[in-house]
Amino acid sequence: MKNFVFALLAALAFALGARAQVEPTDGYMPSQGLQEYFDASNANYGKSIIYVFFNNEPCYTCAAAIEMIEDLYDREFVDEFNMFLINYQNDDENNFIETYRLSQPLEVVLVRIDDGASFGYKKVENLQNMTSDPVSFNDYLSSQITDYLSAEY
């Protein structure tokens, strides 16, 4: 499976056009804006978003981290949040780089949605450096997601 994810990331990097590559989980495209995201499905109205951003040069550990993120999401968060894998490198439509100050080869951005409005975001960086310890990786990322996206303000 790791080889598949790495091959997929490499293929995406070579096939890039002028727009960011997005793999939505529910048909949502970030260029729609939040209102269109909510209009697309009533279920989206209260779902926060987990963005997994990668660039044109994904390393082996980035691919491994993405696979671990997807596994954790499928096990713990699939019903609670939406997740999108996005190659942000050539994004000139959605302004992900400026909006979330992206600069690392792999960054996870948690966008808190409550009652149909965005209430900020939190970045989780350097996950590719934690892949050698899957238990710690899962515990750390799970707590980051839960603490930020599930917290009541």
N, C-alpha and C positions, 0 to 999 in steps of 0.2 A: 504494500500500500504506500509506503514511503516513496518508493521509486515512481509510482503513479503520480503522486502529488508533486514530486520534483519535476517529472516530465511535463505535467500540466502547467506548472509555473514557468518552466523554460519555454514551452510552446506559446504561452500567453505573452511572454516577454518579446519573442520574435515576431508575433503577429500583431503587435500594437499599431494602431493607426494614430489619429490625432486625439482620441478620446480615451478616458480611463476605462479599463476593462472591469466590468462589474458582474458578479455572480449573485443575483438576488435569491433570497429564500422564498419570496412570495410574490414576485412580479413587480415589486417596487423598484423604480430607478431613482437614484438620488437627485437627478436633475429635475424631477417632478416637484420637489419642494415638499415640506411637511404636510400641507393641506391635501395635496394629491395623494400622498402616502396614506393619510387617514381616510380619504374618500374611497380609495381602492378597496378597503375592507374595514368594516366596523371593528374587527378584531385588532387592527393596528392602532386604534385610537389611544389605547393606554400602554402600548408596547414600546419599551425603550429599545435602542438600537446598539448592537455591537458591530463596529466596523473593524475589519482586519485588513489593514493596508500593507501592501508590499510594493517593491519597486521593480524596475526592469532587470535587475541583477540579483535574483534571489539566491542566497547561498544554501548549502545543504542543510544547515541547522535551521534556516528560516523555513524551509519546506517541512522539516520535522516538527517545528513549533506550530506551523499552520495545521498540520495533521492532528497534533495534540489539542489544539484549540477547538478544532471541529469535533473531535471525540468528546471533549468535555462539554461542549455546547449541546451535542446530541444526547448526552447522558443527563445533564442537569438543567439546561436552560431553554430547550427548544420550544416549550409551551409558553414560556414567560417573556422572552425577548426575541427580536429578529436579528439575524446576523448576515452580514454582507462581506464577501471577499472582493477587494478592489485593488487593482494595479493602478496606483496613483501617479506614476512617473510622467505620463504624457497627458495629464488631465488639464485641459484648458477650458472646460465647460463648467465643472462643478466647484472649482477652486478649493479642492480638498487640502492642497499643500498650504495655502495661506490660512484657510479657516482653522485647521487643526495643527498648524506649524509642523508639518511632516518633514522629516529629514533622515530618518533611520531606514534601513532596508526592510524592517518589519515593525509596525506599530499597531496597537489595538487602541481604538478610541471608543469609549463608552458614552453614548449620548442619552441623557436622561429625558424621557418623555413622560409628562404627567398631565392628564386631562386635556390632551390634544395640543400641548405646548412643549417646546424644548426648554429645559432648565439647565443648560450647560453641558459640559463634557469633561471627561477625565481621560488622560492618556496612560496607557500601560506600555512601557518600552522594555527593550532588551530581553524579551522572552526567548529569543533564539539562543541566548547565553545560558538558559536554564534547562535545556532539553536533556542533559545528562542525568538529571534526577526527576523522573516523571511524577513521582509522588509530591515532591515540593512544588514542582511546576503547577500541577493541578490544584493543590491547596492554595498556592499564592494567587493564581488567576481566579479561581472560584471565589476566594475571599474579596478580591478586588471588584469583581462583578457584583457580588451580593452586597458588599458594603456600599457601593456607589449607586447601583441601579435599583436596589430594593429598599434603600433607606427612606424613611419618611422625613420630610422637611417641613 
